[in-house]
Amino acid sequence: MPRYSGYGANDSKIVDEFDTGYFGFNNRFRPDQLKPGVLADSRNGRMDLNGEWQVRKGIEVITSELVSGSEGLTLNFVLDDVGTPPVINNNAQPRIWASCAYSDPSQTSSQYIITAQNSEAIASNLETRTASKVPYPPSYNLGELSVLTQAFRQVILFTGGKTSLVWDGVVTSVTVDKFDIGKTYKIDSIGDTVWTTVGATTGTVGEVFVATAAGTGTGTAFSGFTKVKSGAYEQPERLGNDANNTVITNNVVSVVSDLHGLVVGDEIVVVDPGSTTLIVGETYFVAIVVNANQFSFFAEKNNSALNQVHFTKPVSQGVGYVRMPAPPFGTYHGGRLVVPYEYTVGSTPDTYSDRKTKDEVIFSNGLDINTYDDVPNTKQLTAGTADFIVGLHSFSDDQLLIFNRNSIHTITSTINISQAVTSLVTGEIGCVAKDSIVQVGSNLFFLSDSGIYGASFQDLYNLRGNEVPLSEAIDKTIRSINRNLWQNSSAVYFDNKYYIAVPLNSVDSSGEEVIATKNNVVLIYNFINKQWESIDSVPSFDYEKLIIAGEADNRGVYCVNSFGGVHLLESRNDATDRISSNPSGSNLITTQPIEASLTTRDFTIGTTDRKKWNTFDIQVQSSPDETSDFNILAKTTDIDYDLNLGNLASRLESGPLPENEDVSIRGRIGNSRAYAIQFTLNNFSGRPRIKSIKTSGGVSFNSTNTAI
């Protein structure tokens, strides 16, 4: 059948234009400027399956940690597909203030997400989907946004200007004889222990106290967060009594030193070898702590009878050691903890004064998070210019990257802090959100004033900022981010994709701007397609922190929301999100359909003439788990019309498309005359795969007469 209109001497040939696959979306250019395969908009969709667009997988709640009543559900029990997750009650403040992933290096299967609430923290086991309470010190309340970080097998809770807390990461109870003096514990079982001898007041189950001694008996308790040491730092003192104190036997050096305060692994330095073959300046590590007054270490030295020998812990390379200076966050780098140096530690515990300096860092002394070496002139980045530290990132080859608000710097040679070298990478761009910094191979991505920017290492030593932001294609979206809150943005890299949660302003149905008050969307960049893939969102839900965690099938992108708990993104095969987002609501867990949509580019048949649009064709396939349906809308440009083309079920006449079935549906548009036509699919039921969209039309006026 000839594909021509049936009237007039100047027939218009009907031409097909179509997209046979999709690999990204772009809202910077006009829809009629986009190339085939590029959408004008993609909401809650994925494009990594044979170039097809598909509704994303649903979100599953892992643990719901906030409830409105006075009673929390009893731990522990396992989450099933339809059951209620374990729930933790925290009446003092129904809010999650910080979160991080935690794994015990000695256990490959134990992966946790730790969340900090007002009066206690929660450890959510991602394998068993159970949750455990982790107490704070007695009478401690958090009450403000903070940062959780794992370093040296410990979890550290940073709150700027306040004494940091540290937890040993042990979620099982220990007997009282294993207590560490000064550590926080919560009583699990009474046993036959006299609890008042170890620091407890009432000795009842659930009491939180700080241990004053190790006890005896069968009582058990859980360890909790403990304040790091604060106040004046006692500089290293001489070790070794003023008498014959050291003997060497078969390469074992035994030292008598009253109240030495050492632990296994501490480094010591020889300062006076006496008549032994030890040498001044040699360093060793404590191997055995015999008791409070005696320790031993190994050394390849000749046997020696008792001698008077003296040692010391390593002394500062700068003006002296200080305690952890109440930093707002910290980063593990090269066996040290690096933190912003914003506060001076007072002589009285838990007291700090603002240094009025936001562009300096300070390094811990090796693996000791409580000791920091105050080395002048090696830690200041911008010499007091109008700039401040936003985030830190440990890169390879002993390179610490410092992201300032208006610049990026590196510090190298940190093995010896006094010889560390600071250099400027770029003063053209900076970072606005520390949690947006993500490393992908030799590239780093972060949110800046110019959008989501990148920096790449040209070789092992030279980091250069990229010229064009990664977010160029979605600049319209980037410009809608609420800049008053964008410092809270959070990003991760997983499965060849960059996920970044941002507070995105929107426009309601009346045209009024709605200002975002939280991270309400996730923008996703696909590194395989090298295109932005989707804007994900869930009504009344926030993505406060994105975290990569878990093992095997449990590994993925987790989201912690401020008023709910821990969720695993893209984990349900159906098109529903099962979330916890309102602790005061009647239903703690809610299930809602995914609000997905795709909008095509403008089809123009490669000409600026007015066309007559007459048909459309969509190829679609249902997922194996659900039937599929969706609405089909079209919009023409010059002349502007909104067209409702029905839905998939009405085109099939037999109802929604069955599971795993594919079909090509065709319908008439009605010879609408316009320059371009654009299609939108929305109100999805199920998770259909959109394979292609085609439309047909022809130039609507080929007469040689003058048009009126």
N, C-alpha and C positions, 0 to 999 in steps of 0.2 A: 504494500500500500504506500503510495507516494506520501512523503511527510511535508506537505505544503497546505497552506490555507486554500480554501476552495472558491475564492472570489477574487476578482480584479485581475488586471493585466500584469501587475507587478506583485506576484505571489511572494510570501515571506517563508523562507525555508525554516522549519523547526529544528533547533539545535539543542543538543543535550550538553549540560554542564554538571559535573559531579565531583565528589570527593570519595575516593575508594579506601580511605583510611585516615587516621588522625594521629598526630604526634605532638601536639601542643596547642597552647592558646596565646593570643597576643591582643592586648587592649590598648597598646600605644598607637598603632595605626588605625585608620578608618577600616571598617569591615570590608569595603570594596577594594582595599589595597592588599589584603591578605592573600597568601599563596594557597594553592590547593593543599588540604590536609591540616591547615591551621584554623582553629576555631576562634571565634570572637570572645567566647566565654565558656568556662568549664567549671561547674560546681559539683563537688563531691563525686568526681569521676576519675578514672584511671585510663591511661593510654599505652600500656606496656604489654598488651596481649595481641600480637599479630597486627599492630597498628589500629586495633579497634578501640572504641570508647566504651567503657563499662562503668556502671555505678560501683563505687568503692564498697569494700567489705565493711561490716558494721563494727562498732566499738563494743567491747565487753568490759563490765566492771569487774575488777579483781578483788579489791577489798573496799568496803564502804565504811569510813572511819568516824563519821559524825552522826549523832542522833539527837533528837530533841528532848527525849524523856530523861528521867533520872536514872534509868537502869540500862546498862550496856549488856549485850548478849554475851554469854559465857564462851570463852575460847577453850579449845580450838575446835573447829570443824571445817570440813572440806566443801568447797563450792562445787555444785553440779550445774548442769546447763540451765535449769529453771529455778534453782534454789536461791535463797538470799545469801549474799556473801557474808563473811565474818564482819561483825560490826563492833567498833570500839567507841565507848562513850567518853566524852571529854567535856564535862559540863561548863568548865570555866570559860572556854572560848571556842565556839564551833568554827575553827578556821585553821587551815594548814598554812604555816608560815615559811616552810622550807622543805626541800626534798632532795634525795640523791640515791643513786644505785650503790649497793654495798654487796661485796662478795668476800667470803673468807678464802684467802689464798690456799688454805689447806683442804678446802672442800670444793670440788668442781661442780657439784649439783646444787649447792646452796646459794641462791641468788635472791637478794632482797631489795626492796625499795624502802628507804627510811623516810618517814614524813614527820616533821616537827609541828606539834600543836602547841597550844598555850601552856599547858601544865604537864605534858608528857609527850614522848615521841612514840611512833608506831613502826614496827618492823614487819613488813608484808612479805611473806615467803612466796615467790613467784612459781615455785614448783608445786607446793602443796596447797597454795592459795589459802593459807592461814595467816593470822596476824598475832603479834605479841606486843605488849606494852613495854616501853623502855622509860624508866622514871628519870626526871630531872632531880637535881639536888633539892633538899627540903625547902619549901617556901619559894621556889624559883618559878617565875612566870615569864614567858617569852613575849608575846604580845606585839611583835613587829616583824616585818619581812627580814629574813635572815638567809644564811647560806649554809648548806650541809656539804661536806666534802670527805671522801675517804682518802686517807694517806697513812702509810706505815701500819696497815692492818687496823686502823682506828677510824672512827667516824668523828669528825670535828664540826661543831656547830658554831659558826661565826656570827656575831652581831656587833656591828661597828660601835665602838665606844663602851662595850660591855665585855666582861671577862668571858672568854670563849669556853665552851664545854667540850669534853672529849669522852667517847664511849669505846670500850674495847671490842665491841661487835659480837660479844658472846650472848646468844639468845637462850641458852640453857642455864638452869640454876646451878650454883656451886655450893659446896658445903662450907661452913664457917671457917674451917681451918685453911681454906684457900683464899680468904679475904685479903685484899691489899689495903693497908692503912691509908686513909684519906679518900678512898673511892666510895661512890654512892651505891647503895644496895636497896632492894625492896624485898621484904621477907616473903618467902614462898611457902615454907613449912616450918613449924616451930621445933619439932623434934625434942630432944632433951637438952637443947642449948640454953644457956643463961644469956639471953640477948642483951641485957644491960651491960654485960662485960665487953661487948664489941661495939657499943655506941648507940644501940637502940634505946628508946624511951619507954614504949609500951610493950614491945615484943610481940605484937599481934600481926597476923598475916596481913600483908599489904602496907605495913609501915615502911616509909622511906627514911633512910638515915645515912650518915657518913661514918664509915667504919673507923673506930679508934684503935682497934687491935684485931688480930686474928684469934678466933675462939676455938672451942672444942665442942664436940657433940654431933648430933645428926641433923641439926637445923640447916635449911638451905635458903638461898636468896638469889635473885636476879641482879646482875650488875646494871648500872645505869649511867647516865651522863654525869660527869664530875667536872667541876671547875678546874681549869688549868692553873698552875701556880702563878701567882701575881705578887706584886709588891717588890721590895728591894731584892736584887739578885746577889747572892753570896758568891763572890768571885772565887775561882778555883784556889783551894788551899793545898798546902803541902801534905802529902800522904807518906806515911811511915813514921813510927814512933821514934822518939829521940833516944834510941838505944840500938843494939844489934837487933835488927827487925826482919832481915831478909836472908833466905837460904835458897840455893839452887841445887836441885837434885833431879838428875835425869831429864833435863830440859824443862822442868817445872819450877817456876819461881814463886815461892810462897812469901807473902808479905804480911806482917802484923802492923795494923794501922787502926787505932781506936776510932770507932764511929765513922768509918770511911764513907759510907753512904753510896757505895758503888753498886751497880747491878751488872749482870753478865752482858758483855758486849760493849761496855763503856771503854773509851779510849784513855790510856794513860801515857805520860811522857816521863822519861828518865831525866831528872835534874841533878842528881848526885849519885854516881855509881858505887861510891865507896871503893872497896878493894876487889869488887867483882869485875867480870869481863863485860858487863853492861856498859853502854856508851851514852854520854849525855846527848839528849835530843832524840834518842830512839823512841819510837811509839809502839805500843802493844795494846791488845784488847783483853779485858778481864774475861777469863775463862771459867773461873769458879769463885763463887762467893761462899766462903766457908761459914762465916757468921758475920755479925755486925762489926767485928774487929779484925777480920782476917780475910784476904782474898789471894787468888793465884792467877798466873798467866803462863803461857808457854813461850820459851825463848831458846834458841839453839846456842846455848852458852855452856862453858865448862862448869862442873859442879863447884859449889862454893859454900863454905861454912857460913855461919851467921855473920852478917855485916850490917853496918848502918848505911842504908840506901834510902834515897828519897825520890818521890815521884810527884807528879801533879796531873790533873786533867789538863787537856789543851787549853791554853789561854787565848783570849781574844786577839784577833789580828787588827782590831781597831781600838776604840776607846773604852771597850768593856762589853761584857755580856749583859743583856736585858731579858726580861720575861716577855712572853708573847704580848705584843702591844695592842691588844683589843682591835684587831683588824676587821674590816667588813667582809673579807673573803681571803682565800689562800689557794695556792697551786703547788702541787708536787713537781719538783724539777731537780734532776741530778742528785737524788738522795737527800734533798733538802726541802723544806717547806718555805715558800716565798710568799710574803704578805705585803700589802701596802703599809707604809710606815707613817700613819696619820696621828698616832697618839703617843705621848710619853707616859711610861709606866710610873705611877706614883710609888712612894716608899711604903704606903699602907696598902694592904691587899684590896683588890677590886676598885682601886682609884686610878684614874687616867686623866690626862689633860690634853686638849687638842693642840697639836703642833702647828696648826694652820698651814700645813704642807700636804698637798695631795698628789705630788709627783715623785715620790720616793718609795723604794721598796727595801725590805730588809730580809736577810736569809737566816734560816735556822742553822744551828750548828749540827750538821750531819742529820742523823735520824731522830734527834731530840727536838720535839715540837715546842718545848718549854724554854729553850735557850736560843737567843738570837745575837748575832755578832754585829755590833754597831760600828761599821767601817765607814769613815767619812769619805766623801767624794767618789764613791764607787756605785752609789745607788741612786743618786739624783739624776733625773732624766732631762728636764727642760730648764734647769737653773732658775726656777721660779717664774717662768713665763705663764701666760694665761692658758693653762692646760692642766689636765688632771688624769689620773689613771682610771680607766674603765674596766679593763680585764687583762689577765695574764694567760699565756699559753706556752707550754713546754714543747719545743720542737726538737728535732734530732741534732746530733753533733754539738751538744752543750749550748744550744741557742734558746734563750728565754725571750719570748716576744712579749712586749708590753704595748698594749693597745690603749692609747690615750684618747681623749675626746677629740683632739685635733691633729693627732700625729701617731706614728707607729715607730717603736724603737726595738732594738735587740740588745741583750746583755749576753756576752760570751765569756768563756774561761772562768766559770763559776766554781770550779773545783777548788781553786784558791781564791777566796773572796777578795782579798786585798789586790789581786791582779785582774779582777773582772774588768771587762771593757764594754762600754756603752756606746752604741752608734745609732744614728737616725736612719730609719728606712724611708720614710716619707713624711713631709709636713703638709701634704696636700689634702689628705683625708684622715679621718679618725673613726673610732667606733662609738656607737651610742648605747650598745647593750652587750654586756660581757657574756651572757649566755647565748648570744647569736654567733659566737666565734666557733667555727667548725673546720677541722682539717680534713681535706680529701686528697690523699696522696701528697704531692708537693705543693698543693694549693690550700689557701686559707680563705674562708668566706665569712663575712660579718656584715651586720647592718650599720650603715653609715648615713650621713646627711644626704648622700647622693643615691641612696638605695642600698640594695644588697650588693656589696662590693667584693672583689677578690684580690688576693695578693699571691704571687707564685714565686718559688725559688728558681731563678735562672740556672743556678748551680748550687753546690752544697753550702755556699757562703753568701750568696747575693739574693736578697728578697726584694722583689719589685712589685709595686702596686699595678694592677691591671688598669688599662685606659678606659674601658667601658664597663659600667656596672653589669653584673649578672642579671639584674632585674630590669634591664632596659625594655624588654618586651612587655612588661606589666607595669610600666611607669604610672599609668592611671591608678592602679591599685596602690602602689607605693605612696603616691601623693595623698591617699586617703587615710594613711596610718595616723592615729592620734599621737602627735609628737610629745604630748605631755606625759604619755605613759610608755613610749616605745622603748625606754630603758629596761622594761620588764620582758621584752621579747625573748623567746627561747628557741633554740635550734638544735637539730641533730642530723647526722648522716647515717642512712641505713638503706640497704638494698638498692644501691645506685641512685638514691634520691636524697635531696636536701629538704628537710622539713623545717619551717620556721613559723612559730606561733606569734602573731602580732595583734595589737588592738586596732581594729579596722573600723573607721567610721562608715556609716551607710546612709542611704536616703530612704525614707518611708514612702508609703503609697501616696501621701499628700505632697511629696516633694521636699519635706523638711529633713534637714540633716540630723542623724542620730549619732551622738558622740559615744564612742566606745569607752567603756569603763574597765575593760579587762582584755586579755588576749582571747579574742572571740573567733579567730579564724586561723587556719594553718595553710600557708602557701607552700606548694610542693614543686620542686624543680627536678626533672628527670635527666640524669647525666647521660643516659643511653640515647635518648631522643634529642638531648641538648635543647630542651624547651621546657617552659613552665607547663605543668600538667593540670593543676586543679587549685581551686580555693575551697578548702574543706571547712565546714561549720556544722554546729549542732545548736538548735535553739536553746537558750537559757543555760549554756554550758561554757566553761572557760578552760583554756589550755594554759594553766599557769606555768607548768614546767614539763618539757619533753625530755625523756630519758631513754637511752638504749640499755636494755638489761635482759636477763633470762638466758636459758640454754635450750638447745634443740628446738622443739615446737613452741616453747615458751618465749623464745627470743624475738624481740620486735621493738617497736616504738611504744613506750608507755607514756601515759599522760597523767599528771597529778593535777586535779582541779582544786581550787581553793575551798570550796564548800561541798566536798564529796569524798574523794579518795583516790585510789589507783585504778587506772583503766588501761587496757591494751587496745591500741588502734588496729584496725583492719584484721580483726580476729574472728568475726562471725561471718559465716557463709551466706547468711540471709541479709536482706536490705533493711535491717533494723539496728538501732543503737540502743544498748542497754546500759544506762548511766545512773550515777548518783550525783545529784547536783544541788539538792535543797534539803538540808538537815531538818528544817522546820516543817516540811511538807507532810501530807498524810501518807504519801507513798515514797518510801525512802529510795527505792529503785524504780525508775521509769523506763519504759520501752517505747520508742517512737520511730516511725519510718524515716529513712534517709531522704532529705530534701535535695535531690540531685537535678541538674539541668545541663543541657549543652546548647550553645547558640553558634550556628555556622557563620562563616564569612558571608559577605554579599556575593551572590552569583550575578554576574553581569554579561556573560557570554563574550567577554573581551571587547565590548564596545560601549560607548557612552550614549548610544541611541536608546530611545524608548522601546521596550519589548512587550510582547504579549505572552504572559506566562500561563501555561495551560495544564501541565501535569507535574507530579512529583513521584519519586520512587525511593523507598527506604528498605535496605536489607538489614534484618535484625535476627538475633538468636537469643533464646532464653538461657539462663544459667541452668545447670543440672538440678538445682534445688528448689526453684520457684517458678511459678508462671509469671508472665510479663505483660505489662501494659504501660502506656504513657500517652500524654496529650501531644498533639501536633499543632503548632502554631506557626504562622508565617507573617512576615512584615515586608511590605514593599516600600521602596524609596522613590520619590518623584514619579508618580503620584504616591503619597503615603497612605497605606491601608494596613489595618490589622486584620488578619484572616485566621479564623478558627477552622482547622482542617480535620477536626474530630480526634479520635484516639485509635490506638492500635486495635483494641477489641472490636470497635465498630467497623473497622476496615476488614477484619477477619470474619465478622458476622457470627462467629461461633464462640465469642468470648476471648479472654486473655490467651496469649500464646503459651501453649503447654511447655513443661519443663524440657529443656535441651532441644527444643524444636527451633528450626530457623525458617524464615519466610521472607519473601519480597513483596511488599505491599505497594500498590500504586493508586493514586487518586488524582482527581481533577482540581485545578486551582480556580478555574472559571475565567480564563483569558483576561486576568487582571493586567492592566497596562501600566508599566512602571519601568524605571531605569534599572532597578536591582530588586532581588528578592532574597530574604534571609529566613532561615528556619530555626525554631526553638523547640526542643523536646523537653518536657518537664512533667511533674506529678508522676514520677516513675513508681510502678509497682513491680517488685522483684529487682533483679540485677541484669537486665538485658544487655547484650553486646551490640552496639550500633556499628555495622560494618561499612555502610556507605549511604550517602544521600545524594539523589540525583534530581534535577529539575529540567524541564524542557520549555523552550520558548523561542520566539523569533522576533525580529524587528517588526514593530507594529505599524509602521508607516513607510511604505516604499514608493509612494506616488511621486510622480514628477511635478505634480501641481504644488503650489505654495501652501504650506501648512498654516492653519488659522489657530 
